[in-house]
Amino acid sequence: MGKFITSYLGELRCSNIHEQSGTEIFTDAPTDNQGKGSAFSPTDLCALSLTTCIITTMGIYANLKGFVISEVHAQTTKIMQSNPRKISKIISDIKIKVDDTVTERQREGLLRIAKTCPVSKSLHPDIEQDIQINWI
C-alpha cells in the first residue's frame, strides 16, 4: 500500500512526499489554468504514470522471462479537453531495445503489457490511450 503526504504550499503548488522513501516531488497548476507551470501538474503525473507503468511492467516481465531490456526511451503527450476540463488522450511513444535472443513470443508479451499494466486498467475508459511501441 502506498502512502503519501501532501502539503499545500500556496500559489497552487503542493509538496508530495513518498512516505516509504522520503522522496519529494512538487506539483503546480499549469500556466493555462492559473499556475506557474514550475513543476508537473497533477494531470501531467497521471499521463506520465501510464508511460512509466508500461515501462516498469515490461521490466518486470523481462526479469521473469530471463531477458534484458537494454534501452528504453519514451515521450508522453497529454491532451486536455476544456468542458469539462479533463485528460482526453494520452500518447505514449515508447522506443525499446532488446537483445537479439529475445523471441517473437517475448516481444508479443511486451506489447501486451501496454494495454494491461495497472495504470492502463485504472484509467477511465473515456481517456484514449494511444500507445506506440517501436523497436530500436
C-alpha positions as a Markdown table, in Angstrom:
| # | Residue | x | y | z |
|---|---|---|---|---|
| 1 | Met | 0.0 | 0.0 | 0.0 |
| 2 | Gly | 1.4 | 3.4 | -1.0 |
| 3 | Lys | 1.2 | 6.3 | 1.4 |
| 4 | Phe | 2.0 | 9.9 | 0.5 |
| 5 | Ile | 2.0 | 13.1 | 2.5 |
| 6 | Thr | 0.8 | 16.2 | 0.7 |
| 7 | Ser | 1.2 | 19.8 | 1.9 |
| 8 | Tyr | -0.3 | 22.8 | 0.1 |
| 9 | Leu | 2.5 | 25.4 | -0.3 |
| 10 | Gly | 0.2 | 28.2 | -1.6 |
| 11 | Glu | 0.1 | 29.7 | -5.1 |
| 12 | Leu | -1.4 | 26.4 | -6.4 |
| 13 | Arg | 1.7 | 24.4 | -5.5 |
| 14 | Cys | 2.0 | 21.2 | -3.4 |
| 15 | Ser | 4.8 | 19.3 | -1.9 |
| 16 | Asn | 4.3 | 15.5 | -2.1 |
| 17 | Ile | 6.4 | 13.1 | 0.0 |
| 18 | His | 6.6 | 9.3 | -0.7 |
| 19 | Glu | 6.4 | 8.1 | 2.9 |
| 20 | Gln | 8.5 | 4.9 | 2.4 |
| 21 | Ser | 11.4 | 6.5 | 0.6 |
| 22 | Gly | 11.2 | 10.2 | 1.7 |
| 23 | Thr | 11.3 | 11.2 | -2.0 |
| 24 | Glu | 9.7 | 14.6 | -2.6 |
| 25 | Ile | 8.1 | 15.9 | -5.7 |
| 26 | Phe | 6.3 | 19.1 | -6.3 |
| 27 | Thr | 3.2 | 19.8 | -8.3 |
| 28 | Asp | 2.0 | 23.1 | -9.7 |
| 29 | Ala | -1.0 | 24.1 | -11.7 |
| 30 | Pro | -0.3 | 24.6 | -15.5 |
| 31 | Thr | 0.0 | 28.0 | -17.0 |
| 32 | Asp | -3.3 | 27.6 | -18.9 |
| 33 | Asn | -5.0 | 27.0 | -15.5 |
| 34 | Gln | -3.8 | 29.8 | -13.3 |
| 35 | Gly | -0.5 | 28.2 | -12.3 |
| 36 | Lys | 3.2 | 29.0 | -13.0 |
| 37 | Gly | 4.0 | 25.7 | -14.7 |
| 38 | Ser | 7.0 | 25.3 | -12.4 |
| 39 | Ala | 6.5 | 21.6 | -11.8 |
| 40 | Phe | 4.5 | 18.7 | -13.1 |
| 41 | Ser | 0.8 | 19.3 | -12.8 |
| 42 | Pro | -1.4 | 16.6 | -11.3 |
| 43 | Thr | -2.7 | 15.7 | -14.8 |
| 44 | Asp | 0.9 | 15.6 | -16.1 |
| 45 | Leu | 1.7 | 13.0 | -13.4 |
| 46 | Cys | -1.4 | 11.0 | -14.4 |
| 47 | Ala | -0.4 | 10.8 | -18.0 |
| 48 | Leu | 3.3 | 10.2 | -17.1 |
| 49 | Ser | 2.2 | 7.4 | -14.8 |
| 50 | Leu | 0.8 | 5.5 | -17.8 |
| 51 | Thr | 4.1 | 5.5 | -19.6 |
| 52 | Thr | 6.2 | 4.7 | -16.6 |
| 53 | Cys | 3.9 | 1.9 | -15.5 |
| 54 | Ile | 4.1 | 0.3 | -19.0 |
| 55 | Ile | 7.9 | 0.5 | -18.9 |
| 56 | Thr | 8.2 | -0.8 | -15.3 |
| 57 | Thr | 5.8 | -3.7 | -16.1 |
| 58 | Met | 7.9 | -4.5 | -19.2 |
| 59 | Gly | 10.9 | -4.6 | -16.9 |
| 60 | Ile | 9.2 | -7.0 | -14.5 |
| 61 | Tyr | 8.1 | -9.2 | -17.5 |
| 62 | Ala | 11.7 | -9.3 | -18.8 |
| 63 | Asn | 13.0 | -10.2 | -15.4 |
| 64 | Leu | 10.5 | -13.1 | -15.1 |
| 65 | Lys | 11.3 | -14.3 | -18.6 |
| 66 | Gly | 15.1 | -14.0 | -18.2 |
| 67 | Phe | 16.0 | -11.4 | -20.7 |
| 68 | Val | 17.3 | -7.9 | -20.6 |
| 69 | Ile | 15.8 | -4.7 | -21.9 |
| 70 | Ser | 18.9 | -2.8 | -22.8 |
| 71 | Glu | 17.4 | 0.6 | -23.6 |
| 72 | Val | 14.0 | 2.4 | -23.4 |
| 73 | His | 13.2 | 5.9 | -24.2 |
| 74 | Ala | 9.7 | 7.4 | -24.2 |
| 75 | Gln | 7.8 | 10.6 | -24.9 |
| 76 | Thr | 4.4 | 11.2 | -23.2 |
| 77 | Thr | 1.9 | 13.7 | -24.6 |
| 78 | Lys | -1.2 | 14.7 | -22.6 |
| 79 | Ile | -4.1 | 16.2 | -24.4 |
| 80 | Met | -6.7 | 18.0 | -22.3 |
| 81 | Gln | -10.3 | 18.9 | -23.2 |
| 82 | Ser | -11.9 | 22.0 | -21.8 |
| 83 | Asn | -15.5 | 21.3 | -21.0 |
| 84 | Pro | -15.3 | 19.6 | -18.6 |
| 85 | Arg | -11.6 | 20.1 | -18.1 |
| 86 | Lys | -10.0 | 16.6 | -18.1 |
| 87 | Ile | -7.5 | 14.5 | -19.9 |
| 88 | Ser | -9.0 | 13.3 | -23.2 |
| 89 | Lys | -6.0 | 11.5 | -24.6 |
| 90 | Ile | -2.5 | 10.2 | -23.5 |
| 91 | Ile | 0.0 | 9.4 | -26.2 |
| 92 | Ser | 2.9 | 7.2 | -25.1 |
| 93 | Asp | 5.6 | 6.8 | -27.7 |
| 94 | Ile | 8.0 | 4.2 | -26.4 |
| 95 | Lys | 11.2 | 3.0 | -28.1 |
| 96 | Ile | 12.6 | -0.2 | -26.7 |
| 97 | Lys | 15.8 | -2.2 | -27.5 |
| 98 | Val | 16.1 | -5.8 | -26.5 |
| 99 | Asp | 18.8 | -8.4 | -27.2 |
| 100 | Asp | 18.6 | -10.4 | -30.5 |
| 101 | Thr | 18.0 | -13.5 | -28.5 |
| 102 | Val | 14.5 | -12.3 | -27.4 |
| 103 | Thr | 11.9 | -14.4 | -29.1 |
| 104 | Glu | 8.9 | -13.2 | -31.1 |
| 105 | Arg | 6.6 | -14.5 | -28.3 |
| 106 | Gln | 8.5 | -12.5 | -25.7 |
| 107 | Arg | 8.2 | -9.4 | -27.9 |
| 108 | Glu | 4.5 | -10.0 | -28.1 |
| 109 | Gly | 4.4 | -10.3 | -24.3 |
| 110 | Leu | 6.0 | -6.9 | -24.1 |
| 111 | Leu | 3.4 | -5.4 | -26.5 |
| 112 | Arg | 0.5 | -6.9 | -24.5 |
| 113 | Ile | 1.7 | -5.1 | -21.4 |
| 114 | Ala | 0.9 | -1.8 | -22.9 |
| 115 | Lys | -2.8 | -2.5 | -22.5 |
| 116 | Thr | -2.7 | -4.4 | -19.3 |
| 117 | Cys | -0.4 | -2.5 | -16.9 |
| 118 | Pro | -2.1 | -1.4 | -13.7 |
| 119 | Val | -2.4 | 2.2 | -14.7 |
| 120 | Ser | -3.8 | 1.4 | -18.1 |
| 121 | Lys | -6.5 | -0.7 | -16.4 |
| 122 | Ser | -7.1 | 2.1 | -13.8 |
| 123 | Leu | -7.7 | 5.0 | -16.2 |
| 124 | His | -11.3 | 5.9 | -17.1 |
| 125 | Pro | -12.3 | 4.3 | -20.5 |
| 126 | Asp | -13.1 | 7.8 | -21.8 |
| 127 | Ile | -9.4 | 8.6 | -21.8 |
| 128 | Glu | -8.0 | 7.5 | -25.1 |
| 129 | Gln | -4.7 | 5.6 | -24.7 |
| 130 | Asp | -2.6 | 5.8 | -27.8 |
| 131 | Ile | 0.4 | 3.6 | -27.1 |
| 132 | Gln | 3.1 | 3.4 | -29.7 |
| 133 | Ile | 5.9 | 0.9 | -29.2 |
| 134 | Asn | 8.8 | 0.8 | -31.6 |
| 135 | Trp | 11.8 | -1.5 | -31.6 |
| 136 | Ile | 15.2 | 0.1 | -31.8 |
